[in-house]
Structures are given as structure tokens and as C-alpha cells.
Amino acid sequence: MSTTSTPASEPIASEPTAPDRVASEPLKRQLSHQVSQSVFDGSRLRVVLLVEVYDGAQQQFLETYENLRSHVESVPGHIGEQLCQSIENPSQWLITSEWESAPPFLNWVSSEEHVRMVKPLHSCVRDTRSLRFHVVRETGRPATGADHARGGLQAEPRVGDGVIRHALTFTVKPGSEEAVGKILADYASPEPRVDDTTRLCRTSLFLHGNRVVRAIEVRGDLLAALRHVAEQPEVRAVEEAINPYLEQDRDLGDPESARVFYTRAALPAVHHVTAGEQRGEAQRHALSYPARPGCGMRLAQLLAEHDEAAARDPHSSVRCSTIFQRDDVVVRLVDVRGDLHEGDPAVTLGLPDAERVSELTSLLDGFTDAGSPTGGGLVRALEGARMELVTDRRAPDA
């Protein structure tokens, strides 16, 4: 079972190693410097949900949990879970669940079914916090054939850069794009400092058709940063100004309405890769890859595999790439040396080798022969995928 936190309510790449073998060997010394984040390595996922229950609402919480548990047990990829109560504060509960890998969990947590099922939970809990971890090492669990079939361990630890990447996306009414773009471009930047340990580093806003994507980079606590931004007067004024243009109605004064909106708007990062060469300036661009129904995760995985391979090419113009995915929405944020059109359009688009281009394009919704590798088709496809930059703001010393 799982739930999500929002600014309103509060607001890889190798074969898995056998559990028994990893448990008896030291962690590998070779760390993955290029891929600092990925959900596609096939390792098991542990989800930890911290819950603080309202006084007197524990029976309601337990009944709601049992209803959720009975449903989540049938979700593909779910292995099992535990419900724990604090020995120090009986209002504090912990729900841990294990999944074969991250993609099944992400598909479940972003589904409308999940949004609907967790709604009763919010009437009996004061606060929730969801944490997600790949399993790197474990002891005391014998390896069996069934264990291997249920996912392995993360083969090696990853090295991050201290930055947490996240995005929000929503659609506006067709015809309102220009008005919305102006509102989003002209707002005053909020104070980047959240507290002694958390800082908002960068915010990039893009438009593609009537879809808005806001990508943020944070050092420290992402949830604290989302709360901080949502509470700033200049940001609240912008949110109120775009309300009439939204396709999905919301009332930010109503915690439940705001919670549902931001839950649906969440666009998590599923892969981040950085090229070895980091010198020189880079331009930020976003590319949109609308997927066919049910194909978003596979499309994101193919793009991630190509970006990981391309990061080893010293001649690639792509300095770093972050892939965001939710349902059939896939967005690739790239920092590129020079102009977007100066490099190889296939690399910039994230197209893999010729043998796999057909698979990737078959996952795209509305893809035409404009993306053919011949006759300038890739150039037209690149221009069609490019999102319009609304604003890109960095905090001082970020």
C-alpha cells in the first residue's frame, strides 16, 4: 500500500545479483557515477510510509488500511507488506511494502484507482511521508528460485550530486496557452532558502501544446521545498491567476481538492544520467514524448537505455538528461552544449540504434513518418517534440 504527499497536504544497468551472494560479499567498489538515479535496473523496491494518525481515529485508520491492503495484494509486482505501530508514540504508524521492482509500484501509485482508494485515509491521518528505496543488500534471507523471479538487488550503489529532481504537469484549456505562458513567465521568484538544510536550486517551466511542465531541482528535503514554494505569496498569486484556465478544476483553499490536484500533477523523475565531460555552458531544453496508452513506462525505459549509452560518447552534445514519466506522459529534460539543432538529432531526441528505433516509435502516440531517419525527418521530429521554454530560473550560487 502507498500514498503520496503534496505541497497542499504537506504539499542502473546490470543484471541483479543473487541475494545470497551479495549478502556474503562486500559492496562493489565500482560506483555508478554517470547514472545517479534510475528505476529500471530490475532491483526490488522497498516503500516506507510514515503515518501520524489523529487521536481517536485509530480504528478508522485500521479499517481503511485493511480495505487498501486487500486491494493492493492483487496489484501485479506487489510482494508483501508490514503494518507497524510505534512503541513510543501510538499515534505513529509505519507501513512497509516490498515490490518486485519500481515500475509496477510507480504505475500503481500514479493510477486513478490509487488516488480514489487512498482518499478515505486522509480523513484519519494528520501527516504522511512516503520514502522509496531499492534494496542493495540483505542478510538472513535464503535465496530461492521464487526470490530470483521476484526481482534482485541493486547491483551497485549510486553516487548522486546532492540534487533531487521532480516535476509537476497539468493541462490548460486550449486557446489559453499564451495567457498562461505570460502569467508563468512574469511571477516573482520565491526565496530559494527553505531552511538550514534545504534550498531551491532551479525551476524550469515549459509548454507543449496545452500541457505545462514545471521541473524543479532541490538540495535537501524535496517535500519541505514543495511546501515552502506553495506557501509563498508570489507563488500563490500565480496559482490563483491560472485557475480559470485549468482543464482540471481545483480549489487551493480546500486541502482535499489541492491534494488530489497535486497528486495527479506529480511527474516523478525515473532516470538521470550525466556525461563525463561537464565543462562549458549548456542550454536547457525539454522534449515531449506522448506515449500510446499503457506504453509510457516502456518508452521511458528505452529512452533511459539510450541516454545511458550516449553518456559514454565524448562527442555527444547532451551533457545530462533527466526523464520524467507518469502514465502516458513522458518528458525528457536535457542540458545541451550549443544550440539544440547543432548536434546529431537522433542523439538529441534520444533515439537508440537503428534496430530499436522502430520499437521506440511504435510506442509514441500519433507518430508519423516525420520521424523517419531519412529525408530530414528527425529534424522535423525534434522540432515537434521540443517544448517551449517559458522561464528557467537558478538561485544564486546554485
FENWO-V942969 format. One record per pair of residues at least 6 apart in sequence whose C-alpha atoms are under 8 Angstrom apart, sorted by the first residue. I is the first residue (numbers start at 1). J is the second residue. D is the distance in whole Angstrom. If there is no record, write none. Layout:
[[I | J | D] [I | J | D]]
This chain:
[[1 | 68 | 7] [1 | 69 | 6] [1 | 72 | 6] [1 | 81 | 8] [1 | 95 | 8] [1 | 96 | 8] [1 | 97 | 7] [2 | 47 | 8] [2 | 49 | 7] [2 | 109 | 7] [2 | 130 | 7] [3 | 49 | 8] [3 | 109 | 7] [3 | 114 | 8] [3 | 118 | 6] [3 | 128 | 8] [3 | 130 | 7] [4 | 109 | 8] [4 | 128 | 8] [4 | 129 | 7] [4 | 130 | 6] [4 | 263 | 7] [5 | 11 | 6] [5 | 128 | 7] [5 | 129 | 6] [5 | 130 | 7] [5 | 223 | 8] [5 | 259 | 8] [5 | 263 | 7] [6 | 223 | 8] [6 | 226 | 8] [6 | 227 | 8] [6 | 259 | 6] [6 | 262 | 6] [6 | 263 | 6] [7 | 223 | 7] [7 | 226 | 5] [7 | 227 | 5] [7 | 230 | 6] [7 | 259 | 8] [7 | 262 | 7] [8 | 227 | 7] [8 | 230 | 7] [8 | 252 | 7] [8 | 255 | 6] [8 | 258 | 6] [8 | 259 | 5] [8 | 262 | 7] [9 | 127 | 8] [9 | 255 | 6] [9 | 256 | 8] [9 | 258 | 7] [9 | 259 | 6] [10 | 127 | 8] [10 | 223 | 7] [10 | 224 | 8] [10 | 226 | 8] [10 | 227 | 6] [11 | 223 | 7] [11 | 226 | 6] [11 | 227 | 5] [11 | 230 | 7] [11 | 259 | 7] [11 | 262 | 7] [12 | 32 | 8] [12 | 35 | 7] [12 | 37 | 8] [12 | 38 | 6] [12 | 39 | 8] [12 | 40 | 7] [12 | 41 | 5] [12 | 154 | 8] [12 | 155 | 8] [13 | 40 | 7] [13 | 41 | 5] [14 | 41 | 7] [14 | 155 | 7] [15 | 41 | 8] [15 | 42 | 8] [15 | 155 | 7] [16 | 41 | 8] [16 | 42 | 7] [16 | 43 | 6] [16 | 151 | 7] [16 | 152 | 5] [16 | 153 | 5] [16 | 154 | 6] [16 | 155 | 6] [17 | 152 | 6] [17 | 153 | 6] [17 | 154 | 7] [17 | 155 | 6] [18 | 143 | 7] [18 | 148 | 7] [18 | 152 | 6] [18 | 153 | 7] [19 | 137 | 7] [19 | 138 | 7] [19 | 141 | 8] [19 | 142 | 8] [19 | 143 | 6] [19 | 152 | 7] [19 | 153 | 7] [20 | 139 | 8] [20 | 141 | 7] [20 | 142 | 6] [20 | 143 | 6] [22 | 137 | 6] [22 | 138 | 8] [23 | 137 | 6] [23 | 138 | 6] [23 | 139 | 5] [27 | 156 | 7] [27 | 157 | 8] [28 | 156 | 6] [28 | 157 | 8] [30 | 156 | 7] [31 | 156 | 6] [31 | 157 | 6] [31 | 158 | 6] [31 | 159 | 7] [32 | 156 | 7] [32 | 157 | 7] [32 | 158 | 5] [32 | 159 | 6] [33 | 158 | 7] [33 | 159 | 5] [33 | 160 | 7] [34 | 273 | 5] [34 | 274 | 5] [34 | 275 | 6] [34 | 276 | 7] [34 | 308 | 8] [34 | 311 | 7] [35 | 158 | 7] [35 | 159 | 8] [35 | 271 | 8] [35 | 272 | 6] [35 | 273 | 4] [35 | 274 | 7] [35 | 308 | 7] [36 | 158 | 5] [36 | 159 | 6] [36 | 160 | 5] [36 | 161 | 8] [36 | 271 | 8] [36 | 272 | 6] [36 | 273 | 6] [36 | 274 | 8] [37 | 158 | 7] [37 | 160 | 8] [37 | 270 | 7] [37 | 271 | 5] [37 | 272 | 5] [37 | 273 | 7] [38 | 270 | 5] [38 | 271 | 4] [38 | 272 | 7] [39 | 101 | 8] [39 | 102 | 6] [39 | 103 | 7] [39 | 270 | 6] [39 | 271 | 7] [40 | 101 | 8] [40 | 102 | 7] [40 | 103 | 7] [40 | 270 | 8] [40 | 271 | 8] [40 | 301 | 7] [41 | 154 | 7] [42 | 100 | 8] [42 | 101 | 5] [42 | 102 | 8] [42 | 151 | 6] [42 | 152 | 7] [42 | 153 | 8] [42 | 154 | 8] [43 | 100 | 7] [43 | 101 | 5] [43 | 102 | 8] [43 | 134 | 6] [43 | 135 | 7] [43 | 151 | 5] [43 | 152 | 5] [43 | 153 | 5] [43 | 154 | 5] [43 | 155 | 8] [44 | 98 | 7] [44 | 99 | 6] [44 | 100 | 5] [44 | 101 | 4] [44 | 102 | 7] [44 | 134 | 6] [44 | 135 | 6] [44 | 150 | 8] [44 | 151 | 5] [44 | 152 | 6] [44 | 153 | 6] [44 | 154 | 7] [45 | 98 | 6] [45 | 99 | 5] [45 | 100 | 6] [45 | 101 | 5] [45 | 102 | 6] [45 | 132 | 7] [45 | 133 | 6] [45 | 134 | 5] [45 | 135 | 6] [46 | 96 | 7] [46 | 97 | 6] [46 | 98 | 5] [46 | 99 | 6] [46 | 132 | 6] [46 | 133 | 5] [46 | 134 | 6] [46 | 135 | 7] [47 | 96 | 6] [47 | 97 | 5] [47 | 98 | 6] [47 | 130 | 7] [47 | 131 | 6] [47 | 132 | 5] [47 | 133 | 6] [48 | 94 | 7] [48 | 95 | 6] [48 | 96 | 5] [48 | 97 | 7] [48 | 130 | 6] [48 | 131 | 5] [48 | 132 | 6] [49 | 94 | 6] [49 | 95 | 5] [49 | 96 | 6] [49 | 128 | 7] [49 | 129 | 6] [49 | 130 | 4] [49 | 131 | 6] [50 | 92 | 7] [50 | 93 | 6] [50 | 94 | 5] [50 | 95 | 7] [50 | 128 | 5] [50 | 129 | 5] [50 | 130 | 6] [51 | 92 | 6] [51 | 93 | 5] [51 | 94 | 6] [51 | 95 | 8] [51 | 125 | 7] [51 | 126 | 8] [51 | 127 | 6] [51 | 128 | 5] [51 | 129 | 7] [52 | 91 | 6] [52 | 92 | 5] [52 | 93 | 6] [52 | 125 | 6] [52 | 126 | 5] [52 | 127 | 5] [52 | 128 | 6] [53 | 61 | 7] [53 | 91 | 5] [53 | 92 | 6] [53 | 93 | 8] [53 | 124 | 6] [53 | 125 | 4] [53 | 126 | 6] [53 | 127 | 7] [54 | 91 | 7] [54 | 124 | 6] [54 | 125 | 5] [54 | 126 | 6] [55 | 91 | 7] [57 | 124 | 6] [57 | 125 | 8] [58 | 91 | 8] [58 | 124 | 8] [60 | 124 | 7] [61 | 121 | 7] [61 | 124 | 6] [61 | 125 | 8] [64 | 120 | 7] [64 | 121 | 6] [65 | 121 | 8] [68 | 117 | 7] [68 | 118 | 8] [72 | 78 | 7] [73 | 79 | 8] [73 | 80 | 7] [75 | 108 | 8] [76 | 104 | 7] [77 | 99 | 5] [77 | 100 | 5] [77 | 101 | 7] [77 | 104 | 5] [77 | 105 | 7] [77 | 150 | 8] [78 | 97 | 8] [78 | 98 | 6] [78 | 99 | 5] [78 | 100 | 6] [78 | 104 | 8] [78 | 105 | 7] [79 | 97 | 8] [79 | 98 | 5] [79 | 99 | 5] [79 | 100 | 7] [79 | 150 | 8] [80 | 97 | 6] [80 | 98 | 5] [80 | 99 | 7] [81 | 95 | 7] [81 | 96 | 5] [81 | 97 | 4] [81 | 98 | 6] [82 | 95 | 6] [82 | 96 | 5] [82 | 97 | 6] [83 | 93 | 7] [83 | 94 | 6] [83 | 95 | 5] [83 | 96 | 7] [84 | 93 | 6] [84 | 94 | 5] [84 | 95 | 6] [85 | 91 | 8] [85 | 92 | 6] [85 | 93 | 5] [85 | 94 | 6] [86 | 92 | 5] [86 | 93 | 6] [86 | 94 | 8] [99 | 105 | 7] [99 | 150 | 8] [100 | 150 | 5] [100 | 151 | 5] [100 | 152 | 8] [101 | 151 | 6] [102 | 134 | 8] [103 | 297 | 7] [106 | 326 | 8] [107 | 326 | 8] [107 | 327 | 7] [108 | 114 | 7] [109 | 115 | 8] [110 | 263 | 8] [110 | 264 | 7] [110 | 326 | 7] [110 | 327 | 7] [111 | 327 | 8] [115 | 260 | 7] [115 | 263 | 8] [115 | 264 | 8] [134 | 153 | 7] [134 | 154 | 6] [135 | 153 | 5] [135 | 154 | 6] [136 | 153 | 5] [136 | 154 | 5] [136 | 155 | 7] [136 | 156 | 7] [136 | 157 | 7] [137 | 153 | 7] [137 | 154 | 8] [162 | 219 | 6] [162 | 220 | 8] [163 | 217 | 6] [163 | 218 | 5] [163 | 219 | 5] [163 | 220 | 8] [164 | 217 | 6] [164 | 218 | 5] [164 | 219 | 6] [164 | 220 | 8] [164 | 222 | 7] [165 | 215 | 7] [165 | 216 | 6] [165 | 217 | 5] [165 | 218 | 7] [165 | 268 | 8] [165 | 269 | 6] [166 | 215 | 6] [166 | 216 | 6] [166 | 217 | 7] [166 | 266 | 8] [166 | 267 | 7] [166 | 268 | 5] [166 | 269 | 6] [166 | 324 | 8] [167 | 213 | 7] [167 | 214 | 5] [167 | 215 | 4] [167 | 216 | 6] [167 | 266 | 6] [167 | 267 | 5] [167 | 268 | 6] [167 | 269 | 7] [167 | 324 | 7] [168 | 213 | 6] [168 | 214 | 5] [168 | 215 | 7] [168 | 262 | 8] [168 | 265 | 5] [168 | 266 | 5] [168 | 267 | 5] [168 | 268 | 8] [169 | 211 | 7] [169 | 212 | 5] [169 | 213 | 4] [169 | 214 | 6] [169 | 265 | 5] [169 | 266 | 7] [169 | 267 | 6] [170 | 211 | 6] [170 | 212 | 5] [170 | 213 | 7] [170 | 246 | 8] [170 | 265 | 6] [171 | 210 | 5] [171 | 211 | 4] [171 | 212 | 6] [171 | 246 | 6] [171 | 247 | 6] [171 | 248 | 8] [172 | 180 | 8] [172 | 210 | 5] [172 | 211 | 6] [172 | 212 | 8] [172 | 245 | 5] [172 | 246 | 4] [172 | 247 | 5] [172 | 248 | 8] [173 | 210 | 7] [173 | 245 | 6] [173 | 246 | 6] [173 | 247 | 5] [174 | 210 | 6] [175 | 210 | 8] [176 | 210 | 8] [176 | 245 | 6] [177 | 207 | 8] [177 | 209 | 7] [177 | 210 | 6] [180 | 242 | 6] [180 | 245 | 7] [181 | 207 | 8] [181 | 390 | 6] [183 | 238 | 7] [183 | 241 | 7] [183 | 242 | 7] [184 | 205 | 8] [184 | 238 | 7] [184 | 390 | 7] [184 | 391 | 8] [185 | 390 | 6] [185 | 391 | 6] [187 | 234 | 7] [187 | 235 | 7] [187 | 238 | 7] [188 | 234 | 6] [188 | 235 | 8] [189 | 234 | 7] [189 | 235 | 8] [190 | 229 | 7] [190 | 232 | 6] [190 | 234 | 7] [190 | 235 | 7] [192 | 199 | 6] [192 | 200 | 5] [192 | 201 | 7] [192 | 395 | 6] [193 | 199 | 5] [193 | 200 | 6] [194 | 200 | 7] [194 | 224 | 7] [194 | 225 | 6] [194 | 228 | 6] [197 | 219 | 8] [197 | 220 | 6] [197 | 221 | 8] [198 | 218 | 7] [198 | 219 | 5] [198 | 220 | 4] [198 | 221 | 6] [198 | 222 | 8] [198 | 224 | 7] [198 | 225 | 7] [199 | 218 | 6] [199 | 219 | 5] [199 | 220 | 6] [199 | 225 | 7] [200 | 216 | 8] [200 | 217 | 6] [200 | 218 | 5] [200 | 219 | 7] [200 | 225 | 7] [200 | 395 | 7] [201 | 216 | 8] [201 | 217 | 5] [201 | 218 | 5] [201 | 219 | 7] [201 | 394 | 6] [201 | 395 | 5] [201 | 398 | 5] [202 | 216 | 6] [202 | 217 | 5] [202 | 218 | 7] [202 | 392 | 7] [202 | 393 | 6] [202 | 394 | 4] [202 | 395 | 6] [202 | 398 | 7] [203 | 214 | 7] [203 | 215 | 6] [203 | 216 | 5] [203 | 217 | 7] [203 | 391 | 8] [203 | 392 | 6] [203 | 393 | 5] [203 | 394 | 7] [204 | 214 | 6] [204 | 215 | 5] [204 | 216 | 6] [204 | 389 | 8] [204 | 390 | 8] [204 | 391 | 6] [204 | 392 | 4] [204 | 393 | 6] [205 | 212 | 7] [205 | 213 | 6] [205 | 214 | 5] [205 | 215 | 6] [205 | 389 | 6] [205 | 390 | 5] [205 | 391 | 5] [205 | 392 | 6] [206 | 212 | 6] [206 | 213 | 5] [206 | 214 | 7] [206 | 286 | 7] [206 | 387 | 6] [206 | 388 | 5] [206 | 389 | 5] [206 | 390 | 5] [206 | 391 | 7] [207 | 213 | 6] [207 | 387 | 6] [207 | 388 | 5] [207 | 389 | 7] [207 | 390 | 7] [208 | 288 | 7] [208 | 386 | 8] [208 | 387 | 5] [208 | 388 | 6] [218 | 225 | 7] [229 | 235 | 7] [230 | 236 | 6] [243 | 249 | 7] [243 | 250 | 7] [248 | 261 | 8] [250 | 257 | 6] [250 | 258 | 6] [250 | 261 | 7] [251 | 257 | 6] [251 | 258 | 6] [252 | 258 | 5] [266 | 326 | 8] [267 | 324 | 6] [267 | 325 | 6] [267 | 326 | 6] [268 | 324 | 5] [268 | 325 | 6] [268 | 326 | 7] [269 | 322 | 7] [269 | 323 | 6] [269 | 324 | 4] [269 | 325 | 7] [270 | 300 | 8] [270 | 322 | 8] [270 | 323 | 6] [270 | 324 | 6] [270 | 325 | 7] [271 | 304 | 6] [271 | 322 | 6] [271 | 323 | 5] [271 | 324 | 7] [272 | 304 | 8] [272 | 320 | 7] [272 | 321 | 6] [272 | 322 | 4] [272 | 323 | 6] [273 | 307 | 7] [273 | 308 | 6] [273 | 311 | 7] [273 | 320 | 6] [273 | 321 | 5] [273 | 322 | 7] [274 | 311 | 6] [274 | 319 | 6] [274 | 320 | 4] [274 | 321 | 7] [275 | 311 | 4] [275 | 312 | 7] [275 | 314 | 8] [275 | 318 | 7] [275 | 319 | 5] [275 | 320 | 6] [276 | 311 | 7] [276 | 312 | 7] [276 | 314 | 8] [277 | 314 | 7] [277 | 319 | 7] [278 | 319 | 7] [280 | 337 | 8] [281 | 337 | 6] [281 | 338 | 8] [282 | 319 | 7] [282 | 335 | 6] [282 | 336 | 5] [282 | 337 | 5] [282 | 338 | 7] [283 | 335 | 5] [283 | 336 | 5] [283 | 337 | 6] [283 | 338 | 7] [283 | 339 | 7] [283 | 340 | 8] [284 | 333 | 7] [284 | 334 | 6] [284 | 335 | 4] [284 | 336 | 6] [285 | 333 | 6] [285 | 334 | 5] [285 | 335 | 6] [285 | 336 | 8] [285 | 340 | 8] [285 | 386 | 7] [285 | 387 | 7] [285 | 389 | 7] [286 | 331 | 7] [286 | 332 | 6] [286 | 333 | 4] [286 | 334 | 6] [286 | 386 | 6] [286 | 387 | 5] [286 | 388 | 8] [286 | 389 | 8] [287 | 331 | 6] [287 | 332 | 5] [287 | 333 | 6] [287 | 334 | 8] [287 | 349 | 8] [287 | 382 | 8] [287 | 385 | 5] [287 | 386 | 5] [287 | 387 | 6] [288 | 329 | 8] [288 | 330 | 6] [288 | 331 | 5] [288 | 332 | 7] [288 | 385 | 5] [288 | 386 | 6] [288 | 387 | 7] [289 | 329 | 7] [289 | 330 | 5] [289 | 331 | 6] [289 | 332 | 8] [289 | 364 | 7] [289 | 385 | 7] [290 | 296 | 8] [290 | 328 | 6] [290 | 329 | 5] [290 | 330 | 6] [290 | 364 | 6] [290 | 365 | 6] [291 | 299 | 7] [291 | 328 | 5] [291 | 329 | 6] [291 | 330 | 7] [291 | 363 | 6] [291 | 364 | 4] [291 | 365 | 5] [292 | 328 | 7] [292 | 363 | 6] [292 | 364 | 5] [292 | 365 | 4] [293 | 328 | 6] [293 | 365 | 8] [294 | 327 | 7] [294 | 328 | 6] [295 | 327 | 8] [295 | 328 | 6] [295 | 363 | 6] [296 | 325 | 7] [296 | 326 | 7] [296 | 327 | 6] [296 | 328 | 4] [296 | 329 | 6] [296 | 330 | 6] [296 | 363 | 8] [297 | 325 | 7] [297 | 326 | 8] [297 | 327 | 7] [297 | 328 | 8] [298 | 363 | 8] [299 | 330 | 8] [299 | 360 | 6] [299 | 363 | 6] [299 | 364 | 8] [300 | 323 | 7] [300 | 324 | 8] [300 | 325 | 7] [300 | 330 | 6] [302 | 352 | 8] [302 | 360 | 7] [303 | 323 | 8] [303 | 350 | 6] [303 | 351 | 7] [303 | 352 | 8] [304 | 323 | 7] [306 | 350 | 6] [306 | 351 | 7] [306 | 352 | 5] [307 | 321 | 7] [307 | 350 | 6] [310 | 316 | 7] [310 | 347 | 7] [311 | 318 | 8] [311 | 319 | 8] [311 | 320 | 8] [316 | 343 | 7] [316 | 344 | 8] [316 | 347 | 7] [317 | 336 | 6] [317 | 337 | 5] [317 | 338 | 8] [317 | 343 | 6] [317 | 344 | 8] [317 | 348 | 8] [318 | 334 | 7] [318 | 335 | 6] [318 | 336 | 5] [318 | 337 | 6] [318 | 347 | 8] [318 | 348 | 7] [319 | 334 | 7] [319 | 335 | 5] [319 | 336 | 6] [319 | 337 | 7] [320 | 334 | 6] [320 | 335 | 5] [320 | 336 | 7] [321 | 332 | 7] [321 | 333 | 6] [321 | 334 | 4] [321 | 335 | 7] [322 | 332 | 6] [322 | 333 | 5] [322 | 334 | 7] [323 | 330 | 7] [323 | 331 | 6] [323 | 332 | 4] [323 | 333 | 6] [324 | 330 | 6] [324 | 331 | 5] [324 | 332 | 6] [324 | 333 | 8] [325 | 331 | 6] [340 | 348 | 7] [341 | 379 | 8] [345 | 378 | 6] [345 | 379 | 6] [345 | 382 | 7] [346 | 352 | 8] [346 | 378 | 7] [348 | 382 | 8] [349 | 382 | 6] [351 | 357 | 6] [351 | 360 | 8] [361 | 367 | 7] [369 | 377 | 7] [370 | 377 | 5] [370 | 378 | 7] [370 | 380 | 6] [370 | 381 | 6] [371 | 377 | 5] [371 | 378 | 5] [371 | 379 | 8] [371 | 380 | 7] [371 | 381 | 5] [372 | 378 | 6]]
